[in-house]
Amino acid sequence: MQPENSNLAQVYAALAYYYANQAEVETLLAEEVAEYARLVAEQAVGS
């Protein structure tokens, strides 16, 4: 049984993109994590 909104070709394409652009993807993810941490800290100070 396949998930409704994806198929094997989409999964393969996503993995291929990730491996072809791994450094950029990892950088973007690290930036998102840092932004989340900043917002959490900002919220804690404001509480």
DSSP file (Angstrom, degrees, kcal/mol; ACC not computed):
  #  RESIDUE AA STRUCTURE BP1 BP2  ACC     N-H-->O    O-->H-N    N-H-->O    O-->H-N    TCO  KAPPA ALPHA  PHI   PSI    X-CA   Y-CA   Z-CA
    1    1 A M              0   0    0      0, 0.0     3,-0.0     0, 0.0     0, 0.0   0.000 360.0 360.0 360.0 129.2    0.0    0.0    0.0
    2    2 A Q        -     0   0    0      1,-0.1     5,-0.1     2,-0.0     2,-0.0  -0.712 360.0-101.0 -98.2 148.1    1.4    3.4   -1.0
    3    3 A P    >   -     0   0    0      0, 0.0     3,-1.0     0, 0.0    -1,-0.1  -0.360  36.5-118.6 -59.8 149.5    0.9    6.7    0.8
    4    4 A E  T 3  S+     0   0    0      1,-0.2    -2,-0.0    -3,-0.0     0, 0.0   0.859 105.4  41.5 -61.8 -38.7   -1.8    8.7   -1.0
    5    5 A N  T 3  S+     0   0    0      2,-0.0     2,-0.3     0, 0.0    -1,-0.2   0.224 111.7  49.2-102.5  15.5    0.4   11.7   -1.9
    6    6 A S    <   -     0   0    0     -3,-1.0     2,-0.3     4,-0.0     3,-0.0  -0.980  53.6-170.3-146.6 160.0    3.6   10.1   -3.0
    7    7 A N     >  -     0   0    0     -2,-0.3     4,-2.1    -5,-0.1     3,-0.5  -0.899  45.6 -91.2-141.8 174.4    5.0    7.4   -5.2
    8    8 A L  H  > S+     0   0    0     -2,-0.3     4,-2.6     1,-0.2     5,-0.2   0.854 122.7  54.9 -58.7 -38.3    8.3    5.8   -5.7
    9    9 A A  H  > S+     0   0    0      2,-0.2     4,-2.4     1,-0.2    -1,-0.2   0.887 108.3  49.0 -64.0 -38.8    9.3    8.2   -8.4
   10   10 A Q  H  > S+     0   0    0     -3,-0.5     4,-2.4     2,-0.2    -2,-0.2   0.900 111.8  48.7 -67.3 -40.5    8.8   11.2   -6.1
   11   11 A V  H  X S+     0   0    0     -4,-2.1     4,-2.4     2,-0.2    -2,-0.2   0.930 112.4  48.5 -64.2 -45.1   10.7    9.6   -3.3
   12   12 A Y  H  X S+     0   0    0     -4,-2.6     4,-2.7     1,-0.2    -2,-0.2   0.913 111.3  50.4 -60.8 -43.8   13.6    8.8   -5.7
   13   13 A A  H  X S+     0   0    0     -4,-2.4     4,-2.4     2,-0.2    -1,-0.2   0.904 110.6  49.3 -62.9 -41.6   13.5   12.4   -7.1
   14   14 A A  H  X S+     0   0    0     -4,-2.4     4,-2.4     2,-0.2    -2,-0.2   0.925 113.7  45.5 -64.6 -43.9   13.7   13.8   -3.5
   15   15 A L  H  X S+     0   0    0     -4,-2.4     4,-2.7     2,-0.2     5,-0.2   0.899 112.1  51.5 -65.9 -40.3   16.6   11.6   -2.6
   16   16 A A  H  X S+     0   0    0     -4,-2.7     4,-2.0     2,-0.2    -2,-0.2   0.910 111.2  48.0 -62.7 -42.2   18.4   12.3   -5.8
   17   17 A Y  H  X S+     0   0    0     -4,-2.4     4,-1.6     2,-0.2    -2,-0.2   0.934 111.8  50.2 -63.0 -46.0   18.0   16.1   -5.2
   18   18 A Y  H  < S+     0   0    0     -4,-2.4     3,-0.4     1,-0.2     7,-0.2   0.942 113.1  44.4 -58.7 -49.4   19.2   15.7   -1.6
   19   19 A Y  H >< S+     0   0    0     -4,-2.7     3,-0.6     1,-0.2    -1,-0.2   0.823 114.1  50.0 -69.3 -29.6   22.3   13.7   -2.6
   20   20 A A  H 3< S+     0   0    0     -4,-2.0    -1,-0.2    -5,-0.2    -2,-0.2   0.743 126.7  26.3 -76.3 -22.9   23.1   16.1   -5.5
   21   21 A N  T 3X S+     0   0    0     -4,-1.6     4,-2.7    -3,-0.4     5,-0.2  -0.112  79.0 136.3-130.1  34.2   22.7   19.2   -3.2
   22   22 A Q  H <> S+     0   0    0     -3,-0.6     4,-2.8     1,-0.2     5,-0.2   0.868  71.6  50.1 -58.4 -43.8   23.6   17.7    0.2
   23   23 A A  H  > S+     0   0    0      1,-0.2     4,-2.2     2,-0.2    -1,-0.2   0.930 114.1  45.1 -62.6 -44.8   25.8   20.6    1.4
   24   24 A E  H  > S+     0   0    0      2,-0.2     4,-2.5     1,-0.2    -2,-0.2   0.920 114.1  48.8 -65.0 -43.7   23.2   23.2    0.5
   25   25 A V  H  X S+     0   0    0     -4,-2.7     4,-2.5    -7,-0.2    -2,-0.2   0.924 111.9  48.9 -62.6 -44.8   20.4   21.2    2.0
   26   26 A E  H  X S+     0   0    0     -4,-2.8     4,-2.4    -5,-0.2    -1,-0.2   0.886 110.9  51.1 -63.2 -38.6   22.3   20.7    5.2
   27   27 A T  H  X S+     0   0    0     -4,-2.2     4,-2.2    -5,-0.2    -2,-0.2   0.929 111.1  47.7 -63.2 -45.5   23.2   24.4    5.4
   28   28 A L  H  X S+     0   0    0     -4,-2.5     4,-2.1     1,-0.2    -2,-0.2   0.901 112.1  49.5 -63.2 -41.2   19.5   25.4    5.0
   29   29 A L  H  X S+     0   0    0     -4,-2.5     4,-2.4     2,-0.2    -1,-0.2   0.910 110.0  50.9 -64.6 -41.2   18.4   22.9    7.6
   30   30 A A  H  X S+     0   0    0     -4,-2.4     4,-2.4     1,-0.2    -2,-0.2   0.890 109.4  51.3 -63.5 -38.8   21.1   24.2   10.1
   31   31 A E  H  X S+     0   0    0     -4,-2.2     4,-2.4     2,-0.2    -1,-0.2   0.899 109.8  49.8 -63.7 -40.5   19.8   27.7    9.4
   32   32 A E  H  X S+     0   0    0     -4,-2.1     4,-2.4     2,-0.2    -2,-0.2   0.909 110.8  49.1 -64.9 -42.3   16.3   26.7   10.2
   33   33 A V  H  X S+     0   0    0     -4,-2.4     4,-2.5     2,-0.2    -2,-0.2   0.914 111.8  49.2 -63.2 -42.9   17.3   24.9   13.4
   34   34 A A  H  X S+     0   0    0     -4,-2.4     4,-2.3     2,-0.2    -2,-0.2   0.901 111.0  49.6 -64.5 -40.8   19.2   28.0   14.5
   35   35 A E  H  X S+     0   0    0     -4,-2.4     4,-2.4     2,-0.2    -1,-0.2   0.905 110.5  50.6 -64.8 -41.1   16.3   30.3   13.7
   36   36 A Y  H  X S+     0   0    0     -4,-2.4     4,-2.5     2,-0.2    -2,-0.2   0.934 110.7  48.8 -60.8 -46.3   14.0   28.0   15.7
   37   37 A A  H  X S+     0   0    0     -4,-2.5     4,-2.4     1,-0.2    -2,-0.2   0.891 110.7  51.2 -61.6 -39.5   16.4   28.1   18.7
   38   38 A R  H  X S+     0   0    0     -4,-2.3     4,-2.5     1,-0.2    -1,-0.2   0.920 111.1  47.3 -63.9 -43.6   16.5   31.9   18.4
   39   39 A L  H  X S+     0   0    0     -4,-2.4     4,-2.4     2,-0.2    -2,-0.2   0.880 111.3  50.8 -66.8 -37.9   12.8   32.2   18.4
   40   40 A V  H  X S+     0   0    0     -4,-2.5     4,-2.2     2,-0.2    -1,-0.2   0.930 112.5  46.7 -64.2 -44.7   12.4   29.8   21.4
   41   41 A A  H  X S+     0   0    0     -4,-2.4     4,-2.0     1,-0.2    -2,-0.2   0.902 112.0  50.9 -64.3 -40.8   15.0   31.8   23.3
   42   42 A E  H  X S+     0   0    0     -4,-2.5     4,-1.8     1,-0.2    -1,-0.2   0.899 110.5  49.2 -62.2 -41.8   13.2   35.1   22.4
   43   43 A Q  H  X S+     0   0    0     -4,-2.4     4,-0.9     1,-0.2    -2,-0.2   0.891 109.0  52.7 -64.8 -40.4    9.9   33.7   23.6
   44   44 A A  H  < S+     0   0    0     -4,-2.2     3,-0.4     1,-0.2    -1,-0.2   0.872 109.2  49.0 -64.9 -37.2   11.4   32.5   26.9
   45   45 A V  H  < S+     0   0    0     -4,-2.0    -1,-0.2     1,-0.2    -2,-0.2   0.873 111.0  50.9 -69.4 -36.7   12.8   36.0   27.6
   46   46 A G  H  <        0   0    0     -4,-1.8    -1,-0.2     1,-0.2    -2,-0.2   0.618 360.0 360.0 -76.6 -12.5    9.4   37.5   26.8
   47   47 A S     <        0   0    0     -4,-0.9    -1,-0.2    -3,-0.4    -2,-0.1   0.472 360.0 360.0 -79.0 360.0    7.5   35.2   29.1
